[in-house]
Structure formats: structure tokens, C-alpha cells
Amino acid sequence: MKFKIKRESGEIKISILINSYDDISALNFLIEKGDTLYSKSRRKNKIGNKVEIILTRIGIRVEYISIGEHVNVSGEIIYSSDKNVPLHKHHHIKLGIRSKFLLVKKRLLLSQLDLMKKTQHYEKYLIIAYDIDTIVAYLVTPLSRKKIFESEFYLNDYNELKSKIMEIIKNEKNVIICGNYIFNSKLKEDIKAIYLTVPDAESALKYLVKKGLLQKFLRTIDSEEEPFIEDFLKNIDKNWIYKDIDKNLENIEVALVTKKGFDEMKEIVEKLDGRIIFVFSEEYSDIINSFGGVVSKISRNI
């Protein structure tokens, strides 16, 4: 994520360029209800039998945000560079990779700023997995795993395999090739990459995660949350609390905060600022959400 921050008239203005799917995931903890978001939007203007596309700058007061492969934000229009666009109507803005927008906030937590800085240093890996009849490619980062290529492929010609892999790699620098030992041994002589042996192409990612191999390469935000979550699961009845957090603020070392906790426990989250680990994993989020979305580790047993 590329960003610039400007403080003006009691507001914090953040210009953001989305560079990766990790950025999209991180925005789930940055864009909040009540913020103002400015972005370019297209509207259709029909003149006779012709349809004219007009590029407009729209500002909306955020009411709802959802995250998937895109950032989907909706809310009331409070600004438009096109006079034909009525204010106060509901509008939806869709943001994806390479989208630019301006986010205006009343306050920015230190934890949010830290999260934005971390997105600037994410490593990404291109993982190519092949077997006797399939070749699959994934773009993997600490926060996202996206399948970018899949094709039937009959493994009977080394040169054909090499050509297909080189076509997928293009200019990617961090490449992991997963396949069988014999063909991997040949590929090592021609293509610079990390080579791993896997049972089959479709289950390659699950296999790498199960063996702990993928985690060794991805060393940012996901690896940051895991040890704390493991500690929470082991010591849930000892030095982790989810009730009476207000009464124990001075003793809290760190807090795990999910999207649910971030949205619904604003006052507590603000008081815990600087000690927050945001939780991105859906599996772990479900567990922590069952405790309200915020769990805190204290420095003494209770």
C-alpha cells in the first residue's frame, strides 16, 4: 500500500494506492463507518441512441464496507464534481488493485498506522504446482492466496513443462515450484526457483501449510498473530480475559482484535491502541468472535 497522510482542519486525510490483495485485507481495519471516501466513479449518460461515459469524482460518507477480491464501500453522496449527480443519494464504490482514493478520518489509531506501514513490506510468492495432468499457479502473500492460472496438462514432455512454467513466471522474482522429484531435478538446471515435492497440484497449498513449509517464507502479519493466538488457546482460563477489560487496562500486554471487535467495541479498542494485534484469519476470527471480538493478555494471572 502506498499512502500519504496530511492533517488539516482537525481531519486526517490519507491518499491511498492499492497495490496488492494484502492491502485490500488491511483496509478492512482502516475504512470505518463515518469516514469520508473520495474516488473516481463512472456514470452513463444516454443521449439519443448513444451512451456517454462520464468520469466523476464522488465523495461518500461511509455506511457499509465489505471485503473480498475488491473493497466495496457504500454510503451517502456528500460531494460530486458532476452537478448532474444529486447529493444525499446512496452510492456504491468498488475499489481494486491499482485503485486510488482519498480517505478522510477524524482519528487514526497508532495500530492502524502500523498496519499500513506493514503492507509496504509484504513479500509475495508465485507458487506453481504441477502433476501428471494439471498445472496450477497461485500468487501467495501473508494475507491472501489467489489462484491465477489452472490448466489441464499432460506430463510427458520436459521441454513443454519448462516452457509452460517460464510462461507463467514472466517477471516474478520469488518463485516456488512444486512437483515430482525427477522433473524438479531437471528444472533446477534451467529455472531459478525454490523447489518442493508435493503429492499433487490441486492440494499443493494445503500440503505446504500442513507441513509448515509455506509459513517459513511468509514472515509478516499472519506470522505475527499466530503465536499470540496459540498462547490464547492454551491459556484461555489463565492470563487471557475477554470481560472486564476496562478494569484491567494497566495490566494488559497485548490484545487480539477481530473485525467484529474493531467495529463493535470502539471505546475499548481505542484504549488498547498500541497493544493491538489485528486478526485476519477467518478460522481464528470465528473463535475470538465467540468471546466478543476482543481478547486481552494480562501480565498476571487472575
LOKOL-176256 format. One record per atom (N, C-alpha, C, O): x, y, z; residue in one letter. Coordinates in steps of 0.05 Angstrom, whole numbers, padded with zeros to 5 digits, always signed. Layout:
<atoms>
XYZA ...
</atoms>
This chain:
<atoms>
+00017-00024+00000M +00000+00000+00000M +00018+00025+00000M +00036+00028+00017M +00013+00043-00018K +00026+00068-00018K +00007+00089-00007K -00017+00089-00014K +00017+00106+00011F -00001+00125+00024F +00014+00150+00032F +00038+00150+00037F -00001+00172+00034K +00009+00197+00044K -00012+00208+00063K -00036+00207+00058K -00002+00218+00086I -00021+00228+00107I -00017+00258+00110I +00005+00268+00111I -00040+00272+00111K -00039+00301+00115K -00060+00308+00136K -00083+00299+00134K -00052+00324+00156R -00071+00332+00176R -00080+00361+00170R -00063+00379+00167R -00106+00365+00170E -00116+00391+00161E -00143+00396+00174E -00162+00380+00171E -00146+00419+00187S -00172+00428+00199S -00184+00406+00217S -00208+00401+00216S -00168+00393+00233G -00178+00373+00252G -00185+00346+00239G -00196+00329+00252G -00178+00343+00213E -00183+00318+00199E -00157+00306+00190E -00136+00319+00187E -00157+00280+00186I -00134+00265+00176I -00141+00255+00148I -00159+00240+00144I -00126+00265+00129K -00131+00258+00101K -00109+00239+00091K -00085+00245+00092K -00117+00215+00082I -00098+00194+00074I -00103+00188+00044I -00124+00177+00037I -00083+00194+00028S -00084+00187-00001S -00073+00159-00003S -00050+00153+00005S -00088+00140-00015I -00080+00112-00016I -00081+00101-00044I -00099+00106-00060I -00060+00085-00050L -00059+00069-00075L -00058+00040-00067L -00040+00032-00052L -00078+00024-00076I -00079-00004-00070I -00060-00019-00089I -00062-00018-00113I -00041-00034-00077N -00020-00048-00093N -00024-00078-00093N -00014-00091-00111N -00038-00089-00073S -00039-00118-00071S -00065-00126-00057S -00080-00110-00046S -00070-00153-00057Y -00093-00163-00043Y -00090-00161-00013Y -00109-00161+00002Y -00065-00160-00003D -00060-00155+00025D -00070-00127+00033D -00081-00123+00055D -00066-00108+00015D -00075-00081+00020D -00106-00081+00024D -00116-00068+00042D -00119-00096+00007I -00148-00098+00008I -00157-00109+00035I -00175-00099+00048I -00143-00130+00044S -00150-00142+00070S -00145-00122+00093S -00161-00120+00112S -00123-00108+00092A -00116-00089+00113A -00136-00066+00114A -00141-00055+00136A -00148-00058+00091L -00167-00036+00091L -00192-00043+00108L -00207-00025+00115L -00197-00068+00113N -00219-00076+00130N -00217-00064+00158N -00237-00060+00171N -00192-00059+00167F -00187-00047+00193F -00180-00017+00191F -00173-00005+00211F -00183-00006+00167L -00176+00023+00164L -00200+00040+00157L -00204+00061+00168L -00216+00030+00138I -00240+00045+00130I -00262+00038+00150I -00269+00015+00154I -00273+00059+00162E -00294+00055+00183E -00319+00071+00176E -00319+00090+00161E -00341+00062+00188K -00366+00076+00186K -00363+00105+00196K -00353+00109+00218K -00372+00124+00180G -00369+00152+00188G -00346+00166+00174G -00346+00191+00173G -00327+00151+00163D -00305+00163+00148D -00317+00174+00122D -00339+00167+00114D -00302+00191+00108T -00309+00201+00082T -00289+00190+00062T -00265+00192+00066T -00299+00179+00040L -00282+00167+00019L -00287+00181-00007L -00310+00182-00016L -00266+00190-00020Y -00268+00204-00046Y -00254+00186-00067Y -00231+00177-00063Y -00268+00181-00089S -00256+00165-00110S -00269+00172-00137S -00290+00185-00138S -00256+00164-00159K -00268+00168-00185K -00290+00148-00190K -00288+00125-00181K -00311+00157-00203S -00333+00139-00209S -00343+00145-00238S -00341+00168-00247S -00353+00125-00251R -00363+00128-00278R -00394+00128-00278R -00406+00111-00265R -00406+00146-00293R -00435+00144-00296R -00442+00146-00326R -00428+00158-00342R -00464+00133-00333K -00473+00132-00361K -00493+00154-00366K -00512+00158-00350K -00490+00168-00388N -00508+00189-00396N -00518+00183-00424N -00503+00184-00443N -00544+00176-00426K -00555+00168-00452K -00565+00193-00467K -00582+00207-00457K -00555+00196-00491I -00563+00218-00509I -00572+00206-00535I -00556+00197-00551I -00599+00205-00539G -00609+00191-00562G -00603+00162-00562G -00610+00148-00543G -00590+00152-00583N -00582+00124-00584N -00553+00119-00574N -00544+00097-00574N -00540+00141-00566K -00512+00138-00556K -00511+00140-00526K -00526+00153-00513K -00491+00125-00515V -00487+00125-00486V -00459+00137-00481V -00439+00127-00491V -00459+00159-00466E -00434+00173-00460E -00425+00165-00431E -00441+00165-00413E -00399+00158-00428I -00388+00151-00402I -00375+00176-00391I -00356+00187-00403I -00384+00185-00368I -00374+00209-00355I -00358+00201-00330I -00369+00188-00312I -00333+00210-00328L -00317+00205-00305L -00321+00227-00284L -00318+00250-00290L -00329+00219-00260T -00337+00237-00239T -00322+00231-00214T -00316+00208-00208T -00316+00252-00199R -00304+00248-00172R -00326+00249-00152R -00341+00269-00150R -00329+00227-00137I -00351+00225-00118I -00339+00223-00089I -00319+00210-00084I -00353+00235-00071G -00346+00232-00042G -00370+00221-00027G -00392+00232-00030G -00366+00200-00012I -00388+00188+00003I -00381+00186+00033I -00358+00182+00040I -00401+00188+00050R -00397+00183+00078R -00402+00154+00083R -00424+00144+00078R -00382+00140+00091V -00382+00110+00092V -00403+00100+00112V -00404+00108+00136V -00421+00083+00102E -00441+00070+00119E -00435+00040+00121E -00441+00027+00141E -00424+00028+00099Y -00420-00001+00099Y -00396-00007+00082Y -00391+00005+00061Y -00380-00027+00091I -00357-00036+00076I -00356-00066+00077I -00360-00079+00097I -00350-00078+00054S -00345-00107+00052S -00320-00112+00036S -00313-00098+00018S -00306-00134+00044I -00280-00140+00032I -00281-00168+00020I -00290-00187+00032I -00272-00169-00006G -00269-00195-00019G -00245-00192-00037G -00223-00186-00027G -00248-00197-00063E -00226-00191-00081E -00225-00161-00086E -00205-00150-00097E -00246-00146-00079H -00247-00117-00081H -00256-00106-00055H -00266-00120-00037H -00253-00079-00052V -00264-00065-00030V -00290-00052-00039V -00290-00037-00058V -00312-00059-00027N -00338-00049-00034N -00348-00030-00012N -00352-00039+00011N -00350-00005-00018V -00358+00015+00001V -00384+00029-00008V -00386+00037-00032V -00402+00033+00010S -00427+00047+00003S -00434+00067+00024S -00426+00065+00047S -00449+00088+00015G -00458+00108+00034G -00471+00132+00019G -00476+00130-00005G -00476+00152+00034E -00490+00176+00024E -00470+00194+00008E -00448+00199+00018E -00478+00203-00015I -00462+00221-00031I -00462+00249-00017I -00483+00261-00013I -00438+00259-00011I -00436+00286+00001I -00420+00305-00017I -00419+00329-00012I -00409+00294-00039Y -00394+00311-00058Y -00394+00298-00085Y -00392+00274-00088Y -00397+00314-00106S -00395+00305-00134S -00384+00327-00151S -00393+00350-00149S -00365+00321-00168S -00354+00340-00187S -00373+00345-00210S -00370+00363-00226S -00393+00327-00213D -00413+00329-00234D -00439+00340-00222D -00451+00327-00204D -00448+00363-00230K -00472+00376-00219K -00497+00360-00225K -00518+00364-00211K -00496+00341-00244N -00519+00325-00250N -00523+00301-00231N -00543+00288-00232N -00503+00297-00214V -00506+00276-00195V -00517+00287-00169V -00504+00304-00156V -00541+00279-00161P -00554+00291-00137P -00540+00282-00111P -00532+00259-00108P -00537+00301-00093L -00525+00295-00067L -00546+00280-00049L -00570+00280-00055L -00536+00267-00028H -00552+00254-00008H -00564+00228-00018H -00578+00214-00003H -00559+00220-00042K -00568+00194-00051K -00547+00173-00043K -00524+00179-00038K -00556+00148-00042H -00539+00126-00035H -00522+00118-00059H -00532+00117-00081H -00496+00113-00054H -00478+00106-00077H -00459+00084-00068H -00452+00082-00044H -00450+00068-00087H -00431+00046-00082H -00405+00051-00098H -00406+00057-00121H -00383+00047-00084I -00356+00050-00097I -00342+00023-00095I -00340+00012-00073I -00330+00014-00117K -00316-00011-00117K -00286-00005-00123K -00280+00008-00143K -00269-00014-00105L -00240-00009-00108L -00225-00035-00110L -00231-00054-00096L -00206-00036-00128G -00189-00060-00132G -00160-00053-00134G -00152-00031-00127G -00144-00072-00143I -00115-00067-00147I -00111-00044-00165I -00123-00041-00186I -00093-00026-00157R -00085-00001-00171R -00105+00021-00168R -00102+00042-00181R -00126+00017-00152S -00145+00039-00147S -00132+00060-00129S -00117+00054-00111S -00139+00085-00134K -00130+00107-00117K -00155+00120-00105K -00176+00123-00117K -00152+00128-00080F -00174+00142-00067F -00164+00158-00043F -00141+00155-00034F -00181+00176-00034L -00174+00193-00011L -00193+00186+00012L -00217+00185+00008L -00182+00179+00035L -00197+00172+00059L -00194+00194+00079L -00171+00201+00087L -00216+00205+00089V -00216+00226+00109V -00227+00216+00135V -00250+00206+00136V -00211+00217+00156K -00219+00207+00182K -00216+00228+00204K -00202+00247+00201K -00232+00224+00225K -00230+00242+00248K -00206+00234+00266K -00194+00251+00279K -00200+00208+00267R -00177+00199+00283R -00165+00174+00270R -00179+00158+00257R -00139+00171+00274L -00124+00148+00263L -00109+00136+00286L -00092+00149+00299L -00115+00110+00292L -00101+00097+00314L -00072+00090+00306L -00066+00087+00283L -00055+00089+00326L -00027+00081+00321L -00026+00053+00309L -00009+00047+00292L -00045+00036+00318S -00046+00008+00308S -00054+00008+00278S -00044-00009+00263S -00071+00026+00270Q -00078+00028+00242Q -00055+00038+00225Q -00050+00028+00203Q -00041+00058+00235L -00017+00068+00221L +00004+00047+00219L +00017+00044+00197L +00009+00032+00240D +00028+00010+00239D +00020-00011+00219D +00038-00021+00204D -00005-00017+00217L -00015-00037+00197L -00010-00027+00169L -00002-00043+00152L -00015-00002+00163M -00010+00010+00137M +00020+00008+00130M +00027+00002+00107M +00037+00013+00149K +00066+00012+00144K +00075-00017+00138K +00092-00021+00121K +00062-00036+00151K +00070-00064+00147K +00063-00073+00118K +00077-00090+00107K +00041-00062+00107T +00034-00070+00080T +00054-00062+00059T +00054-00072+00037T +00072-00043+00066Q +00092-00034+00047Q +00115-00054+00045Q +00131-00052+00027Q +00116-00074+00062H +00139-00092+00063H +00131-00122+00059H +00148-00139+00065H +00107-00127+00049Y +00099-00155+00045Y +00114-00168+00023Y +00119-00156+00002Y +00123-00192+00028E +00134-00209+00006E +00112-00224-00007E +00092-00232+00005E +00114-00228-00033K +00095-00245-00047K +00110-00267-00062K +00133-00263-00071K +00098-00290-00064Y +00110-00313-00078Y +00091-00323-00099Y +00067-00325-00096Y +00103-00330-00122L +00088-00344-00143L +00093-00374-00139L +00116-00383-00141L +00072-00389-00133I +00074-00417-00129I +00062-00432-00153I +00039-00429-00159I +00079-00448-00166I +00070-00464-00189I +00071-00493-00181I +00092-00503-00174I +00048-00506-00183A +00046-00535-00176A +00037-00551-00200A +00019-00543-00214A +00051-00573-00205Y +00043-00590-00228Y +00043-00619-00220Y +00057-00627-00201Y +00027-00635-00234D +00028-00664-00231D +00024-00676-00258D +00029-00663-00279D +00015-00700-00259I +00013-00715-00285I -00007-00703-00305I -00003-00706-00329I -00028-00689-00295D -00048-00679-00314D -00057-00651-00308D -00076-00641-00321D -00044-00637-00289T -00053-00610-00282T -00030-00592-00275T -00010-00600-00264T -00033-00566-00282I -00013-00546-00273I -00029-00522-00262I -00048-00512-00275I -00022-00513-00238V -00036-00492-00224V -00016-00472-00214V +00006-00479-00206V -00024-00446-00214A -00007-00425-00204A -00022-00408-00184A -00045-00400-00189A -00009-00401-00162Y -00021-00384-00142Y -00003-00360-00137Y +00022-00363-00137Y -00015-00337-00131L +00000-00314-00121L -00005-00313-00091L -00028-00308-00083L +00015-00317-00075V +00011-00320-00046V +00026-00299-00031V +00050-00294-00036V +00012-00286-00013T +00024-00266+00005T +00015-00273+00034T -00001-00292+00037T +00024-00259+00054P +00016-00266+00081P -00014-00265+00086P -00024-00279+00104P -00028-00248+00071L -00057-00245+00076L -00075-00257+00055L -00099-00259+00059L -00064-00265+00033S -00082-00274+00011S -00068-00296-00005S -00044-00297-00008S -00085-00314-00016R -00076-00335-00034R -00095-00336-00057R -00118-00345-00054R -00086-00327-00080K -00104-00325-00103K -00094-00342-00126K -00071-00341-00134K -00112-00359-00135K -00105-00376-00158K -00106-00359-00184K -00126-00346-00189K -00084-00358-00198I -00082-00341-00222I -00081-00357-00248I -00083-00346-00270I -00077-00383-00246F -00075-00400-00270F -00082-00429-00263F -00074-00439-00242F -00097-00442-00282E -00102-00470-00279E -00108-00482-00306E -00123-00470-00322E -00095-00504-00313S -00099-00516-00339S -00093-00546-00338S -00077-00555-00322S -00107-00561-00355E -00101-00589-00358E -00073-00591-00372E -00067-00575-00389E -00058-00610-00363F -00030-00611-00373F -00021-00640-00370F -00022-00652-00348F -00012-00652-00391Y -00003-00679-00391Y +00027-00681-00390Y +00041-00673-00408Y +00037-00691-00368L +00066-00691-00362L +00080-00713-00377L +00084-00735-00366L +00088-00707-00402N +00102-00727-00417N +00126-00715-00433N +00140-00729-00447N +00129-00689-00430D +00150-00675-00446D +00163-00654-00428D +00150-00634-00420D +00188-00658-00421Y +00202-00639-00403Y +00203-00611-00415Y +00197-00591-00401Y +00209-00608-00441N +00211-00582-00453N +00184-00567-00453N +00183-00542-00450N +00162-00582-00456E +00136-00569-00456E +00130-00559-00427E +00119-00537-00424E +00137-00575-00407L +00133-00566-00379L +00150-00541-00373L +00140-00522-00362L +00175-00542-00381K +00193-00519-00377K +00182-00494-00390K +00182-00473-00378K +00173-00497-00415S +00162-00474-00430S +00137-00462-00416S +00135-00438-00414S +00119-00480-00407K +00095-00470-00394K +00101-00456-00368K +00089-00436-00362K +00120-00467-00352I +00127-00454-00327I +00140-00427-00331I +00134-00408-00317I +00158-00425-00351M +00170-00399-00357M +00150-00379-00366M +00153-00355-00361M +00130-00388-00380E +00108-00370-00390E +00093-00359-00366E +00085-00335-00366E +00088-00375-00346I +00073-00367-00322I +00090-00348-00305I +00080-00328-00294I +00116-00354-00302I +00134-00338-00285I +00136-00309-00294I +00135-00291-00278I +00140-00305-00320K +00144-00278-00331K +00166-00264-00316K +00189-00272-00317K +00159-00242-00301N +00180-00226-00287N +00179-00230-00257N +00193-00215-00242N +00165-00250-00247E +00163-00254-00218E +00191-00263-00207E +00204-00279-00220E +00198-00252-00184K +00224-00258-00173K +00224-00282-00153K +00241-00299-00153K +00204-00282-00135N +00202-00302-00115N +00184-00325-00125N +00159-00323-00125N +00196-00347-00133V +00181-00369-00146V +00186-00395-00131V +00209-00402-00124V +00164-00409-00125I +00166-00436-00113I +00153-00455-00133I +00130-00452-00140I +00168-00475-00141I +00158-00495-00160I +00153-00521-00145I +00172-00532-00132I +00129-00532-00147C +00122-00556-00132C +00114-00578-00152C +00097-00575-00169C +00127-00601-00150G +00121-00623-00168G +00135-00648-00159G +00140-00652-00135G +00141-00666-00178N +00155-00691-00170N +00185-00687-00171N +00196-00670-00185N +00199-00704-00157Y +00228-00702-00153Y +00243-00703-00179Y +00262-00688-00183Y +00236-00721-00197I +00251-00725-00222I +00250-00700-00240I +00271-00690-00248I +00226-00690-00245F +00224-00666-00262F +00235-00641-00248F +00246-00624-00261F +00231-00639-00222N +00243-00617-00207N +00273-00616-00210N +00285-00595-00213N +00286-00639-00210S +00315-00641-00212S +00324-00630-00239S +00345-00617-00241S +00308-00635-00260K +00315-00624-00286K +00310-00594-00288K +00326-00579-00299K +00287-00586-00277L +00280-00557-00278L +00301-00540-00263L +00305-00517-00271L +00313-00551-00242K +00332-00535-00226K +00355-00526-00243K +00367-00505-00237K +00362-00541-00264E +00384-00534-00281E +00378-00510-00299E +00396-00496-00309E +00352-00505-00304D +00344-00484-00323D +00329-00460-00311D +00329-00438-00322D +00315-00464-00289I +00299-00443-00277I +00306-00439-00248I +00306-00458-00232I +00312-00414-00241K +00319-00407-00214K +00293-00405-00197K +00276-00388-00203K +00291-00422-00177A +00267-00422-00160A +00273-00439-00136A +00293-00452-00134A +00254-00439-00117I +00254-00457-00094I +00238-00481-00103I +00216-00479-00114I +00249-00505-00099Y +00235-00530-00108Y +00226-00547-00084Y +00242-00552-00066Y +00201-00555-00086L +00189-00572-00065L +00174-00595-00078L +00163-00592-00100L +00174-00618-00065T +00160-00641-00075T +00132-00643-00061T +00130-00642-00037T +00111-00645-00078V +00084-00647-00067V +00070-00671-00080V +00077-00680-00102V +00048-00681-00067P +00034-00704-00078P +00019-00698-00104P +00019-00714-00122P +00006-00675-00105D -00009-00667-00129D -00013-00637-00130D -00008-00623-00110D -00021-00627-00153A -00022-00598-00158A -00045-00585-00142A -00040-00564-00130A -00069-00596-00142E -00092-00584-00130E -00089-00580-00100E -00099-00560-00089E -00077-00599-00087S -00074-00598-00058S -00047-00587-00049S -00040-00589-00025S -00032-00575-00067A -00005-00567-00061A -00004-00546-00038A +00012-00549-00020A -00021-00526-00039L -00021-00505-00018L -00027-00517+00009L -00014-00511+00029L -00048-00533+00010K -00056-00545+00036K -00033-00563+00046K -00028-00563+00071K -00020-00577+00029Y +00002-00594+00037Y +00025-00577+00048Y +00037-00584+00069Y +00032-00555+00035L +00053-00537+00044L +00047-00525+00071L +00065-00522+00089L +00022-00517+00075V +00014-00506+00101V +00014-00527+00123V +00024-00522+00145V +00004-00551+00116K +00003-00572+00136K +00031-00580+00146K +00036-00586+00169K +00051-00579+00127K +00078-00586+00134K +00093-00562+00146K +00116-00565+00155K +00081-00539+00146G +00094-00515+00157G +00115-00503+00139G +00130-00486+00147G +00115-00511+00113L +00135-00502+00094L +00128-00474+00084L +00146-00457+00082L +00103-00468+00079L +00096-00442+00068L +00100-00420+00088L +00109-00398+00081L +00094-00426+00113Q +00097-00406+00134Q +00126-00396+00137Q +00130-00374+00146Q +00145-00413+00130K +00173-00405+00132K +00180-00382+00113K +00199-00367+00118K +00165-00381+00091F +00171-00360+00071F +00156-00334+00076F +00165-00312+00069F +00133-00336+00089L +00116-00313+00094L +00119-00304+00122L +00109-00316+00141L +00134-00282+00126R +00142-00274+00153R +00132-00245+00160R +00147-00229+00169R +00106-00240+00156T +00096-00214+00165T +00072-00216+00183T +00074-00229+00204T +00050-00205+00175I +00028-00202+00194I +00015-00228+00203I +00007-00230+00226I +00012-00247+00185D +00000-00272+00193D +00017-00287+00213D +00007-00298+00233D +00043-00286+00209S +00061-00300+00228S +00062-00284+00254S +00069-00296+00275S +00055-00259+00254E +00054-00243+00278E +00031-00251+00296E +00034-00252+00321E +00008-00257+00284E -00015-00263+00301E -00015-00292+00312E -00026-00297+00333E -00002-00310+00297E -00004-00339+00305E +00006-00345+00333E -00008-00359+00347E +00030-00336+00341P +00039-00343+00368P +00021-00333+00390P +00018-00346+00411P +00009-00310+00386F -00009-00299+00406F -00035-00315+00407F -00046-00319+00429F -00044-00323+00384I -00069-00339+00384I -00064-00367+00397I -00081-00377+00411I -00041-00378+00391E -00034-00404+00404E -00032-00401+00434E -00042-00418+00449E -00021-00379+00443D -00019-00374+00472D -00047-00370+00484D -00053-00380+00506D -00064-00356+00469F -00092-00351+00478F -00107-00378+00481F -00120-00382+00501F -00104-00396+00461L -00118-00421+00462L -00108-00439+00485L -00124-00455+00496L -00083-00437+00492K -00071-00453+00513K -00077-00442+00541K -00080-00457+00560K -00080-00416+00543N -00082-00403+00569N -00108-00386+00572N -00109-00366+00586N -00129-00395+00558I -00154-00380+00558I -00166-00376+00586I -00179-00356+00590I -00161-00395+00604D -00172-00392+00631D -00151-00381+00651D -00156-00381+00675D -00128-00373+00641K -00107-00364+00659K -00102-00334+00656K -00114-00318+00671K -00085-00326+00637N -00078-00298+00635N -00090-00284+00611N -00079-00263+00602N -00112-00294+00599W -00126-00281+00578W -00154-00275+00587W -00168-00292+00599W -00163-00251+00582I -00190-00243+00591I -00206-00231+00567I -00194-00221+00548I -00232-00233+00569Y -00250-00220+00549Y -00272-00204+00562Y -00286-00190+00549Y -00273-00206+00589K -00291-00189+00605K -00275-00171+00623K -00251-00176+00628K -00288-00149+00631D -00275-00130+00650D -00248-00120+00639D -00230-00115+00655D -00246-00117+00613I -00222-00106+00601I -00216-00078+00611I -00193-00071+00616I -00237-00062+00614D -00234-00034+00625D -00220-00034+00652D -00204-00016+00658D -00227-00053+00668K -00217-00054+00696K -00187-00063+00697K -00174-00061+00717K -00178-00074+00675N -00151-00086+00675N -00132-00073+00654N -00112-00084+00647N -00139-00049+00645L -00124-00035+00624L -00094-00033+00630L -00077-00037+00612L -00087-00027+00655E -00059-00023+00662E -00043-00049+00660E -00019-00048+00656E -00056-00071+00663N -00042-00097+00664N -00042-00111+00637N -00030-00133+00634N -00055-00100+00616I -00057-00113+00591I -00032-00110+00574I -00022-00087+00570I -00021-00132+00565E +00004-00131+00549E -00003-00129+00519E +00009-00113+00504E -00023-00145+00510V -00030-00145+00482V -00059-00154+00479V -00070-00167+00496V -00072-00145+00457A -00100-00152+00453A -00103-00162+00424A -00092-00150+00405A -00118-00184+00421L -00125-00194+00395L -00152-00182+00387L -00171-00185+00402L -00153-00169+00364V -00178-00155+00356V -00186-00165+00328V -00171-00163+00309V -00211-00175+00326T -00222-00182+00300T -00237-00159+00288T -00240-00138+00301T -00247-00163+00264K -00263-00142+00251K -00288-00136+00267K -00296-00113+00270K -00301-00157+00277K -00325-00154+00294K -00318-00137+00319K -00333-00118+00326K -00296-00143+00332G -00288-00128+00356G -00281-00099+00349G -00287-00081+00365G -00268-00096+00327F -00260-00069+00318F -00284-00052+00313F -00284-00028+00319F -00305-00063+00301D -00329-00048+00294D -00347-00043+00318D -00360-00022+00320D -00349-00063+00336E -00369-00062+00357E -00359-00053+00384E -00374-00047+00402E -00332-00052+00388M -00321-00044+00414M -00301-00021+00411M -00278-00023+00420M -00310+00000+00398K -00293+00023+00391K -00279+00035+00415K -00255+00040+00414K -00294+00039+00437E -00282+00052+00461E -00259+00035+00473E -00238+00046+00480E -00264+00009+00474I -00244-00009+00485I -00219-00010+00467I -00197-00009+00476I -00224-00012+00441V -00203-00013+00421V -00185+00012+00423V -00160+00010+00422V -00197+00035+00425E -00182+00060+00428E -00164+00060+00453E -00141+00069+00452E -00174+00049+00474K -00159+00048+00499K -00136+00028+00497K -00116+00031+00512K -00139+00008+00480L -00118-00012+00476L -00098-00005+00454L -00080-00020+00448L -00102+00018+00442D -00085+00026+00419D -00055+00024+00426D -00047+00033+00448D -00040+00013+00408G -00011+00009+00412G -00005-00018+00423G +00018-00026+00423G -00026-00033+00431R -00022-00060+00441R -00039-00080+00425R -00044-00102+00434R -00047-00072+00401I -00067-00088+00385I -00053-00105+00364I -00035-00096+00350I -00062-00130+00363I -00055-00147+00340I -00081-00153+00325I -00099-00166+00336I -00084-00144+00301F -00108-00148+00285F -00108-00177+00275F -00087-00188+00267F -00131-00190+00276V -00133-00218+00268V -00147-00220+00241V -00169-00210+00237V -00133-00232+00222F -00143-00234+00194F -00154-00262+00188F -00173-00265+00172F -00144-00283+00200S -00152-00310+00195S -00182-00313+00202S -00191-00307+00223S -00197-00324+00182E -00226-00329+00187E -00230-00349+00209E -00248-00346+00226E -00214-00370+00209E -00217-00391+00229E -00212-00380+00258E -00229-00384+00275E -00191-00365+00261Y -00185-00353+00287Y -00205-00331+00294Y -00212-00328+00318Y -00214-00316+00274S -00233-00295+00279S -00259-00306+00291S -00271-00295+00309S -00268-00329+00279D -00292-00342+00289D -00290-00349+00319D -00308-00346+00334D -00266-00359+00326I -00262-00367+00354I -00263-00342+00372I -00276-00342+00393I -00248-00322+00365I -00246-00298+00382I -00273-00282+00382I -00280-00270+00401I -00287-00284+00359N -00314-00271+00358N -00333-00283+00378N -00351-00269+00388N -00329-00308+00384S -00347-00321+00404S -00342-00310+00432S -00358-00314+00450S -00320-00295+00436F -00314-00282+00461F -00319-00251+00459F -00310-00236+00476F -00331-00243+00437G -00338-00215+00433G -00321-00200+00413G -00328-00177+00406G -00299-00212+00404G -00283-00199+00384G -00257-00186+00394G -00240-00178+00379G -00255-00184+00421V -00230-00173+00433V -00223-00190+00457V -00238-00193+00476V -00199-00201+00456V -00188-00216+00479V -00161-00204+00486V -00146-00196+00469V -00155-00203+00512S -00131-00189+00521S -00114-00206+00540S -00124-00220+00557S -00088-00204+00536K -00069-00218+00553K -00060-00199+00575K -00051-00177+00570K -00063-00208+00600I -00054-00191+00622I -00028-00202+00634I -00021-00225+00630I -00014-00185+00647S +00013-00191+00657S +00013-00208+00683S +00035-00215+00693S -00010-00214+00693R -00011-00230+00717R -00036-00248+00715R -00055-00241+00701R -00036-00270+00728N -00059-00288+00729N -00082-00276+00745N -00077-00261+00764N -00107-00282+00737I -00130-00272+00752I -00146-00295+00762I -00166-00292+00775I 
</atoms>
